[in-house]
Structures are given as C-alpha cells and as structure tokens.
Amino acid sequence: MESSTTSSIVAAITRAIVEHRLQPGSKLAEQTLAGHFGVSRTLVRQALFQLAQNRLVRLEPARGAFVAAPSVTEARQVFAVRRMLESEMTRNFAREATPARIRALREHVAQERAAVQQPDVANRTELLGDFHVRMAELMGNEVLAQILGELLSRCALITLMYQTASAAEHSNDEHAEIVKALAARDEERAVRLMNEHLLHVEEALTFDRKVPTHDVAMALS
C-alpha cells in the first residue's frame, strides 16, 4: 500500500513538472505535499528521494527538495559528449552488425512508435533514450552502456521538459533510419544519421517555455 501511495505521489509531481505546471527551482515543502496528498511526511520523503534518483528533483542538505533546473549550458555539454561517444559506437555497431542485433533494435523502434502515439510523455522519453543504451548493450559493451545510461539520466529532465510530441515522433523516425543504415552495414551513413539525429534532438528543445506557477497546491490540483 505504501509503495503504491509513493508511486502515485511520484506520478503526480512528475506530471506537474512535465506539463510545465511546476517551475524549475520551485521548493517542494514536505509538509505542504503531505497535506495535499493526505499522507505522512515519511511517504513524501520517499517520493522525493525517488524523484531525485530520476533527476527530476534536487535534494539539498538542510534546505529541502527543489524541482531540478538543468541549464542550457548543461544540455549543450551533455549532447556534445553524447555525439563524441555515439559516433564511435555507431561506427563499431555497423561493423559488427548481426541479424539478431538488428532485429532487437527494430523491435525497440516498434515499441517507441507505439509509445509516441500515447500521452505518456515519461514513457516515450524513456524508450527514446533507451534506444542508445540498447545499442551499447547489444554490442556487449557494459561500460559504454553504463556511461550512456548516466548521460541519458542527466538529460532525461531536459527532454522531458523541453521536447515536444512532434519532436519525439521525429526522433522515432530517425531511429528507424539509423537501423536501416546499420542493417545495410553502411557505416558512414549510419554515423552521419546518428550525428544529425542528436543535433536535431538538441535543436528541437524549446527553452522559451511559459512561466508556470510556484504554487505547489495549484500546480498539483
């Protein structure tokens, strides 16, 4: 029961952040949240810890919890590092492509396509990001998969908050094209498509967002 209550709190706050009803930097007071949800502060604390693990919330000692506020500079740096790593990953994947690996990627792209058609922003964002980690896993490179996973978690909030539904659909289309190039073992085309894809994702982020409310109760209502 407690875990399901914690999950519902996490889902409600995530939705408020994703739908731009909570502003980055907003303080998430435990007592206010406990009153709003009608639960103990312990459950609220558990939910905030989970949100912090998801990089949606920032926990500060002696100050409390705040909605994370990734900067444009951080976003640019994350994507720059991803392009460096993923260009080489794509090159090696094309050289070592097997029917089983291509089939696994195609199945993942199909899952993305289904998710993009649904209103669950968090799920589609997770699947679109996982495509890149999946490539590393299929290559059997656990170190690369771990590094990419950490990078993806750093930019998860950025894409959750700033990627539009149309941009998400475009990402899925580009993943499908990358898989086609990999299946054809067209190394240069695959690398070019991956670089263009990451640039498109970065360029499609909309940082000129509407100003949401700082009022937690209003945002969650």
N, C-alpha and C positions, 0 to 999 in steps of 0.2 A: 504493500500500500504506500509506504513511504517513498519507495523508488519511483512509483508511478506519479506521485504528487510532485516529486522533484523534477521528473521529466516534463510534467505539464507546465511548471514554472519556467523551466529552461526553454520550452517551446514558445511560451507566451512572450518572454523577453526577447528571444531570437527574432520572432515575428515583428515585434515593435521596432527592433533595430533594422532589420532587413527592409521593412516598409517605410523607413525614414521617419518614424514617429518618435524615436528617441535620438537625441543628438549626440555625436561623439563627444566624450568628455563629461557627459551627464553623470552625476553621482547617483548610485543605486543604494539608497539607505536601507539597511536590513529591516529596521522597524517599519518603515513605510511599506516595503514589499510584504512583510509578514502580515500587516494589517490588510493590505489589498487582497492577498490570497487566502487570508484566514488560516494561516499555518504558523508554526513556531519559527523563531529566528534560526534554529538549527537547520531546518529544512531549507530555508532561504540561503543559508551559508553554503550548504551542499550544492545548491543550484548555481550559485555564483562561482563556486570553485570549478564546477563542470564547464560553465561558460568561459572561465579564464583558460581552461585547458583547450577550449575551442578557439581561443584568441579573440573572442567577441567582447570580453570584459578584462579590464586591467585591475589587479588587486594591489593596493599599496598599503604597506605596514602602517598601522596607527591612523590611517586616513580612510580606508574602506575600499569599496568597489566603484569603478567608473567604466562607462562604455568606452571601449578601445577607440583610439583616434589615430589610425595609420596615416602618415603624411604622404604627400605626393612624391616627395624625395625617396621615402622608403619604398613606395610602389615601383618607382623607376629603377631603383637599385636591385630590387628583387627580380624584376623582369630582365635586367641586364645580365645578372648571374645565371638566370634560367636559360637565356639564349646561348651563353657560353657552354653550359653543360649539355643542353639538349641537342645542340647541333652535332656534337660528337657522338652522343647517344644514338641519334637518328642514323648517322653515318654507319655506325657499327651494327645497328639493328638491320639495316638494309643488306649489309654484307653477310649477316648470319641468319637471314630470314628463313623460316621453315613453314610448311603448310599449317602446322599446329599453332605456331605463334601468330600467324596471320589470321587464322580462324578465331583465336581468342580475342584479338584486337577488334575484329569485325563484330563479334558478339557484344563486346563492350560498347562499341559505337551504336549498336542497335538499342542497347539499354539507355544510352544517352538520348537517343532520338525520342524514345518513349517518355523519358523524364522531362524533356524540353517542352513537350505538349501539355504537361501538368503544371498546376500553380505552385507546386512545392519548390520554391527558389533554392532552399538549402540543399535539397536532394540533387537537383540538376547541377548545382555548383560543385558539389562533392564529386559527382560522376565525371563531370568535365575535367576536373583536376586529376582524378584518379587515372584517366587515360595515360597521362605522362608517367605516373608511378608504375602503372601496369606494364609499360614498355620496358622499364628497367627490370621489373620482376621477371618478365618473360625471358629476358636475356640472362637471368640467373645472377645479376649483379645486386646483391643485397645492400652493399654500401651505397651505391648510387640510388637505389630505391629509397633508402633511409634519408639521404641528403635531400632528394627531391621531395619526399614527404614533408620534411621540415620546412622547405621553401614554400611548398603549397600551403602549409598551415599558416605561414606568415602572410601570404597574400589572399587567404580564404576570406577574411573580413573585407578586404579591398574589393574583391569581385562580388561578394555577397551584397555589399552596399552600393557598389557603383556600376555593376554590369546590368544592362537592360535585357529583357527577354529576347529581343531580336538579335542582340549580340551573342547571347547564349546559343541560339539556333544557328547562327553563322559559325560559331566555334565547332559545333557538331558537324556541320557540312565540311569544314576544313579538316577535321579529324578523319572523316571518311576519305578525303582526297589524299591525305598523308598515307593512309593504309593502302590505297590503290598503288601509290608510288613504291611503297615498301614491298607489296606483293609482286610488283614488276621488277624488283631489285634495282630500281632507278635511284641510285644513291644521291646524285646531285639534285634531282628534282625533289626527293624526299626531304633533304636538308633545307633546300630553298623554301619549300612549303612550310616546314616547321618554323623557320625563322620568321616568315611572313605571318604565320598564324599567331605567334607570340607577340609580334608587333601590333597586329590587328586587335588582340585582346587588350593590350595596354592602351592603344589609341582610342578604343571604344569605351573606356572607363569615363563616366560622367562625374566630374568633381564639382561641377556647378550645381549642387543639389539645393533643394528647397530647405529653408531653415525649419527643422522640426521643433517640438516643444521640449523644454527642460522638465516639464511636469510629468513625473513618472505615472501617477494615477490616471491622468488624462490620456497619456500615450498608450497605456495598457487597457483602457476601457473600450 
